[in-house]
Amino acid sequence: MMPQGKALSRAETEALVTKDLASRLRVPVEDIRVVDAVDRTWPDDTLGCVARKGMKEPKPVEGFAFTLTHADKRFVYHSDRHGQFRRCDEKKPLGPIKK
């Protein structure tokens, strides 16, 4: 992951999450398709993936949400703007993938 320095663009962050998913699935990066990429403000540093725990006061985190596909399966990533990201696939069905 990147240090908390220069903010990354959506395209730079998209490249990071695409590379991460390709590595996890052991497939070429070219086989991963980004079907949605949006700017988001997460409620805290869990990036909207995990329920907040503890007494620490939440601080909003600017970032992105990405939906990627491979072999008709969806994968969801949430990120901040400094290279930190989490894969946090939704547990409920999302309906058919538009091609």
ChimeraX commands (.cxc) that place a marker at each C-alpha (Angstrom):
marker #1 position 0.00,0.00,0.00 radius 0.5
marker #1 position 1.01,3.60,-0.50 radius 0.5
marker #1 position 2.12,6.04,2.23 radius 0.5
marker #1 position -0.25,8.86,3.18 radius 0.5
marker #1 position 1.35,11.33,0.79 radius 0.5
marker #1 position 0.15,12.38,-2.64 radius 0.5
marker #1 position -3.47,11.65,-3.42 radius 0.5
marker #1 position -4.00,9.13,-6.19 radius 0.5
marker #1 position -6.43,9.59,-9.05 radius 0.5
marker #1 position -9.35,7.24,-9.61 radius 0.5
marker #1 position -7.47,5.72,-12.58 radius 0.5
marker #1 position -4.33,5.10,-10.48 radius 0.5
marker #1 position -6.38,3.48,-7.71 radius 0.5
marker #1 position -8.36,1.44,-10.26 radius 0.5
marker #1 position -5.06,0.05,-11.57 radius 0.5
marker #1 position -4.08,-1.00,-8.02 radius 0.5
marker #1 position -7.32,-2.84,-7.29 radius 0.5
marker #1 position -7.38,-4.46,-10.73 radius 0.5
marker #1 position -3.84,-5.74,-10.21 radius 0.5
marker #1 position -4.76,-6.99,-6.72 radius 0.5
marker #1 position -7.77,-8.95,-7.97 radius 0.5
marker #1 position -5.81,-10.44,-10.88 radius 0.5
marker #1 position -3.13,-11.55,-8.43 radius 0.5
marker #1 position -5.69,-13.09,-6.04 radius 0.5
marker #1 position -7.42,-14.95,-8.88 radius 0.5
marker #1 position -4.11,-15.79,-10.60 radius 0.5
marker #1 position -5.28,-14.46,-13.94 radius 0.5
marker #1 position -3.87,-11.83,-16.31 radius 0.5
marker #1 position -4.82,-8.22,-15.48 radius 0.5
marker #1 position -6.39,-8.01,-18.94 radius 0.5
marker #1 position -9.00,-10.59,-17.86 radius 0.5
marker #1 position -10.38,-8.27,-15.17 radius 0.5
marker #1 position -13.08,-5.81,-16.21 radius 0.5
marker #1 position -14.08,-2.69,-14.25 radius 0.5
marker #1 position -17.85,-2.26,-14.56 radius 0.5
marker #1 position -18.30,0.60,-12.10 radius 0.5
marker #1 position -16.03,3.19,-10.48 radius 0.5
marker #1 position -17.37,6.06,-8.38 radius 0.5
marker #1 position -16.10,8.65,-5.92 radius 0.5
marker #1 position -17.25,7.97,-2.35 radius 0.5
marker #1 position -16.90,9.41,1.11 radius 0.5
marker #1 position -16.61,6.57,3.62 radius 0.5
marker #1 position -17.73,7.13,7.22 radius 0.5
marker #1 position -14.32,6.10,8.60 radius 0.5
marker #1 position -11.08,4.26,7.83 radius 0.5
marker #1 position -12.86,0.89,7.54 radius 0.5
marker #1 position -13.88,2.17,4.07 radius 0.5
marker #1 position -17.47,1.00,4.51 radius 0.5
marker #1 position -16.49,-2.69,4.61 radius 0.5
marker #1 position -16.56,-3.49,8.31 radius 0.5
marker #1 position -18.79,-2.41,11.17 radius 0.5
marker #1 position -17.08,0.24,13.26 radius 0.5
marker #1 position -15.79,-0.94,16.64 radius 0.5
marker #1 position -14.44,0.87,19.64 radius 0.5
marker #1 position -14.79,4.35,20.98 radius 0.5
marker #1 position -12.68,6.16,18.40 radius 0.5
marker #1 position -14.58,9.04,16.79 radius 0.5
marker #1 position -15.09,8.35,13.07 radius 0.5
marker #1 position -13.55,10.69,10.52 radius 0.5
marker #1 position -14.86,10.74,6.95 radius 0.5
marker #1 position -12.46,9.32,4.37 radius 0.5
marker #1 position -12.57,10.39,0.72 radius 0.5
marker #1 position -12.13,7.52,-1.71 radius 0.5
marker #1 position -13.59,5.34,-4.41 radius 0.5
marker #1 position -15.82,2.29,-4.88 radius 0.5
marker #1 position -15.04,-0.16,-7.68 radius 0.5
marker #1 position -16.97,-3.12,-9.03 radius 0.5
marker #1 position -14.88,-5.53,-11.07 radius 0.5
marker #1 position -15.81,-8.73,-12.87 radius 0.5
marker #1 position -14.11,-11.91,-13.90 radius 0.5
marker #1 position -15.80,-15.05,-15.25 radius 0.5
marker #1 position -19.27,-13.59,-14.57 radius 0.5
marker #1 position -18.48,-13.00,-10.87 radius 0.5
marker #1 position -18.48,-9.57,-9.22 radius 0.5
marker #1 position -15.86,-8.27,-6.86 radius 0.5
marker #1 position -16.20,-5.05,-4.86 radius 0.5
marker #1 position -13.30,-2.90,-3.69 radius 0.5
marker #1 position -13.41,0.22,-1.52 radius 0.5
marker #1 position -10.43,2.57,-1.28 radius 0.5
marker #1 position -9.21,5.83,0.12 radius 0.5
marker #1 position -7.30,8.28,-2.10 radius 0.5
marker #1 position -3.86,7.23,-0.87 radius 0.5
marker #1 position -3.59,3.64,-2.10 radius 0.5
marker #1 position -5.28,1.90,0.84 radius 0.5
marker #1 position -8.03,-0.47,-0.29 radius 0.5
marker #1 position -10.16,-3.37,0.87 radius 0.5
marker #1 position -11.95,-6.05,-1.04 radius 0.5
marker #1 position -15.44,-6.09,0.43 radius 0.5
marker #1 position -17.75,-8.06,-1.80 radius 0.5
marker #1 position -21.43,-7.67,-1.05 radius 0.5
marker #1 position -23.06,-10.76,0.38 radius 0.5
marker #1 position -26.40,-10.33,-1.40 radius 0.5
marker #1 position -26.95,-11.13,-5.07 radius 0.5
marker #1 position -26.53,-8.12,-7.34 radius 0.5
marker #1 position -28.47,-9.35,-10.37 radius 0.5
marker #1 position -27.16,-10.13,-13.84 radius 0.5
marker #1 position -24.00,-8.49,-15.11 radius 0.5
marker #1 position -24.49,-6.10,-18.02 radius 0.5
marker #1 position -22.12,-6.85,-20.89 radius 0.5
marker link #1:1,2 radius 0.2
marker link #1:2,3 radius 0.2
marker link #1:3,4 radius 0.2
marker link #1:4,5 radius 0.2
marker link #1:5,6 radius 0.2
marker link #1:6,7 radius 0.2
marker link #1:7,8 radius 0.2
marker link #1:8,9 radius 0.2
marker link #1:9,10 radius 0.2
marker link #1:10,11 radius 0.2
marker link #1:11,12 radius 0.2
marker link #1:12,13 radius 0.2
marker link #1:13,14 radius 0.2
marker link #1:14,15 radius 0.2
marker link #1:15,16 radius 0.2
marker link #1:16,17 radius 0.2
marker link #1:17,18 radius 0.2
marker link #1:18,19 radius 0.2
marker link #1:19,20 radius 0.2
marker link #1:20,21 radius 0.2
marker link #1:21,22 radius 0.2
marker link #1:22,23 radius 0.2
marker link #1:23,24 radius 0.2
marker link #1:24,25 radius 0.2
marker link #1:25,26 radius 0.2
marker link #1:26,27 radius 0.2
marker link #1:27,28 radius 0.2
marker link #1:28,29 radius 0.2
marker link #1:29,30 radius 0.2
marker link #1:30,31 radius 0.2
marker link #1:31,32 radius 0.2
marker link #1:32,33 radius 0.2
marker link #1:33,34 radius 0.2
marker link #1:34,35 radius 0.2
marker link #1:35,36 radius 0.2
marker link #1:36,37 radius 0.2
marker link #1:37,38 radius 0.2
marker link #1:38,39 radius 0.2
marker link #1:39,40 radius 0.2
marker link #1:40,41 radius 0.2
marker link #1:41,42 radius 0.2
marker link #1:42,43 radius 0.2
marker link #1:43,44 radius 0.2
marker link #1:44,45 radius 0.2
marker link #1:45,46 radius 0.2
marker link #1:46,47 radius 0.2
marker link #1:47,48 radius 0.2
marker link #1:48,49 radius 0.2
marker link #1:49,50 radius 0.2
marker link #1:50,51 radius 0.2
marker link #1:51,52 radius 0.2
marker link #1:52,53 radius 0.2
marker link #1:53,54 radius 0.2
marker link #1:54,55 radius 0.2
marker link #1:55,56 radius 0.2
marker link #1:56,57 radius 0.2
marker link #1:57,58 radius 0.2
marker link #1:58,59 radius 0.2
marker link #1:59,60 radius 0.2
marker link #1:60,61 radius 0.2
marker link #1:61,62 radius 0.2
marker link #1:62,63 radius 0.2
marker link #1:63,64 radius 0.2
marker link #1:64,65 radius 0.2
marker link #1:65,66 radius 0.2
marker link #1:66,67 radius 0.2
marker link #1:67,68 radius 0.2
marker link #1:68,69 radius 0.2
marker link #1:69,70 radius 0.2
marker link #1:70,71 radius 0.2
marker link #1:71,72 radius 0.2
marker link #1:72,73 radius 0.2
marker link #1:73,74 radius 0.2
marker link #1:74,75 radius 0.2
marker link #1:75,76 radius 0.2
marker link #1:76,77 radius 0.2
marker link #1:77,78 radius 0.2
marker link #1:78,79 radius 0.2
marker link #1:79,80 radius 0.2
marker link #1:80,81 radius 0.2
marker link #1:81,82 radius 0.2
marker link #1:82,83 radius 0.2
marker link #1:83,84 radius 0.2
marker link #1:84,85 radius 0.2
marker link #1:85,86 radius 0.2
marker link #1:86,87 radius 0.2
marker link #1:87,88 radius 0.2
marker link #1:88,89 radius 0.2
marker link #1:89,90 radius 0.2
marker link #1:90,91 radius 0.2
marker link #1:91,92 radius 0.2
marker link #1:92,93 radius 0.2
marker link #1:93,94 radius 0.2
marker link #1:94,95 radius 0.2
marker link #1:95,96 radius 0.2
marker link #1:96,97 radius 0.2
marker link #1:97,98 radius 0.2
marker link #1:98,99 radius 0.2
view
